[in-house]
Amino acid sequence: MFSRELEVNGSLVEINQVECGDTGVVVWDAALVLAKYLELISGKLSGKSVVELGSGTGAVGLVASVLGANINITDLEENLKLMNHNIKVNENIVKGKLNASVLKWGDKDAIKKLLEKDEYDLILVADCVYYKESLVDLVYTLRELSNKNTEVLISYEDRDSQIKIQVLRDFKELMLRYFTVKEIPLEDQNEEFRSPDIHILSYTPIPK
Ligand SMILES: C[S@@+](CC[C@H](N)C(=O)[O-])C[C@H]1O[C@@H](n2cnc3c(N)ncnc32)[C@H](O)[C@@H]1O
C-alpha cells in the first residue's frame, strides 16, 4: 500500500491506495478537485446526509465526513475492504457518521437499502462517467437516490479517447431528461486543486 495525505480544514486525511487492482484502488485527480471544493462549501455540508457512488479509496467521502457530513461511501464489492481500511485509518478525524457498503449501479436491492437508511441531501460522484456499459445504470441510481431537494455533484476529467468523449456526451444528454445542471466555475474552486480539464457539475432534479 502507498498513501497520500490531503489537508482539510487543518486535519490530514490519509488515503491508502494499492499498487494492483482496477481503477478504484488509487485516488483520481477529479476526486481531489471535488474533495477540495467540498472544503470551500463546508458550511453546506455539516450534518447533511450524503452518499458517494464509485468511491474507490473513499477519498471524497472521507473528506465530506471530516467536514461534518454523514456519509455512505459505496463501490463495487472488490473495493469494500480498501474503503473500510481508509475509514479505520481516519477514524480520529472524521466528524460525521461514515459507513462503507457495496452498491453496483442499478442494483435495486442495494439502492433500496440505502433509501431505508436515509434521504440524501447530496450525492457525490468523482471520475465515474466513462463506463459505456453502466451509464444507464448510473443515471438510474442517481434518479432513485434523489429527492426533490437533492444536489448531485459530479466531477470528471476530460479524456482524449473518442469512446469516452461519447460516453460523457450520452451521460449528460440522459441526465438532462431528469436534472437541471450548472457547472461550478473554475474561479469558485480551490485555487491549488483545480484545473481547466477537470469539471464539477451540480445537478438538481427536475420536479416530477
Ligand atoms: C476512476 S475510479 C474513481 C474512484 C474515485 N471516485 C476517485 O475518483 O478516486 C471509478 C470507480 O467507479 C467504480 N465503478 C465502476 N463501475 C461501477 C459500477 N457499475 N457500480 C459501482 N461502481 C462502479 C470503480 O470500482 C471505481 O472505484
The ligand as a Gaussian input file, in Angstrom:
#p B3LYP/6-31G(d) Opt

LIG

0 1
 C      -11.890000       6.005000     -11.926000
 S      -12.460000       5.247000     -10.470000
 C      -12.782000       6.658000      -9.449000
 C      -12.645000       6.335000      -7.991000
 C      -12.827000       7.528000      -7.059000
 N      -14.157000       8.097000      -7.194000
 C      -11.776000       8.579000      -7.356000
 O      -12.089000       9.497000      -8.145000
 O      -10.669000       8.482000      -6.843000
 C      -14.119000       4.710000     -10.873000
 C      -14.819000       3.980000      -9.741000
 O      -16.111000       3.574000     -10.161000
 C      -16.350000       2.256000      -9.693000
 N      -17.329000       1.607000     -10.568000
 C      -17.182000       1.294000     -11.878000
 N      -18.283000       0.693000     -12.350000
 C      -19.148000       0.618000     -11.316000
 C      -20.462000       0.103000     -11.180000
 N      -21.097000      -0.475000     -12.205000
 N      -21.074000       0.216000      -9.985000
 C      -20.425000       0.801000      -8.939000
 N      -19.175000       1.307000      -9.004000
 C      -18.542000       1.211000     -10.176000
 C      -14.990000       1.601000      -9.746000
 O      -14.913000       0.450000      -8.923000
 C      -14.083000       2.721000      -9.300000
 O      -13.922000       2.757000      -7.915000

